[in-house]
Amino acid sequence: MSRLWLALALLGTAVGCAAPAPPVVPVLKARELTAPPAGPAATPPAPAAPAASAPAPAAPGPEASAPAAPPIVTENKAFLTIDGVPRYKVGTGDVLEILLATGLTQERQTAVVKANGNISAAFLEVKVGGLTTDQAAEAIQRQLAQFYRQIGVEVLVKEYNSKRITVLGAVSGKVGTLPLKGRMTLLDLLAEVGGPAANADLERVRIIRQEGPSLTLNLLRLLDEPVAQAFALDAGDIVFIPAYGGSQAAPAAAVPGGAAALTGTEARVYILGEVKTPGAVLLVPNMRLSQALTLVGGPTDVAVLESARIIRGGLQNPQVVEADFRKLIEQGDQREDLPLQPNDLIVLPRSGIGNWNAFIAKIRPTLEVLTLPLALPVQINAISR
């Protein structure tokens, strides 16, 4: 990459001597584009959190409306809350491990819950479907107490087979079905599947239920509402997390800065130069500079943060936005944490760039190619070396 920047610097000298001066590109300051925070930032901004000062996304249609605070569920098909603790409900197909203690003798048995909710324990049929493991142990003990003077019973779930949920869409891990082992919230589910993908539309998470109406929830709103965080999934739920772009492009109003319409395309920003994994990043609503830098692994040790800039506005009307990358990365200064716009080009050079007007003129052919999706991987590799 050092060869590239050296070549560009030499080219800039040649341009300055032998060619007309490039058109003057306006330079904007980050602090002029961001509202001052309420107080000094003590820690770096959290990448995954939506920016409070960013413009609110367009209101969804009637179907996408979510209750401000879904009621706290203390019982459904998967769990029952006893003394404030959620307990799993045993169901058909579950494999139970039963420990029978009679005096000094202990016997361990394995039983599968039948379609009628019964299991075979010792020489008896005991109904345990719909009970917690503690309740199932008590039911078995009551039945066997007729034949044993002293009997102790303990029940554990060895395999969870009776209840499943399905997750589809933009998640980092594997989509498909997974067992429901008790009380699970949407946040628990995201953690189970490795978190949402970079292009996940967390404002319109769709939950299709076997019983009752389907729901569309704003997970970003749930993060700010403790009561809403307690929303519990039920057996048979299908959770669909849509993605921006593709068949469900993000509405233009939901993009920071109210930028260009994204019909049928995916909004991206491009991070080039001295970062761990230079390339394109899918732009989601309210994405900030710190979040984009986090997604590419942050700057390398040789990045000249003082010369890092954001080029925006397209090739016809480019603007250079100055942000203090060092204050943002090392001090978490939120005044430097700009909301990004589609096609922003974030450049972290290895050496200082004195004339950004000349630099933009030199890389214009590169930028033209960069905006073509089919040429994107080749061009990114060429720039970052």
Buried (B, 14 or more C-beta within 10 A) or exposed (E): BEEBBEEBBEBBEEBEEEEEEBEEBEEBEBBEBBEEBEEEBEEBBEEEEBBEBBBEBBEBEEEBEBEEBBEEBBBBBBBBBEEEEBBBBBBBBBBBBBBBBBEEEEEEEEBBBBEEBBBEBBEEEBBBBBBBBEBBBBBBBEBBEEEBEEBBBBBEBBEBBBBBBBBBBBBEBEBEEBBBEBBBBBBEBBEBBEEBBBBBBBBBBBBBBEEEEEBBBBBBBBBEBEEBBBBBBBBBBBBBBBBBBEEBBBBBBBBBBEBBBBEEBBBBBBBBBBBEEBBBBBBBBBBBBBBBBBBBEBBBEEBBBEBBBBBBBBBEEBBBBBBBBBBBBEBBBBBBBBBBBBBBBBBBBBBEBEBBBBBBBBBEEBBEBBBEEEEBEEBBEEBBE
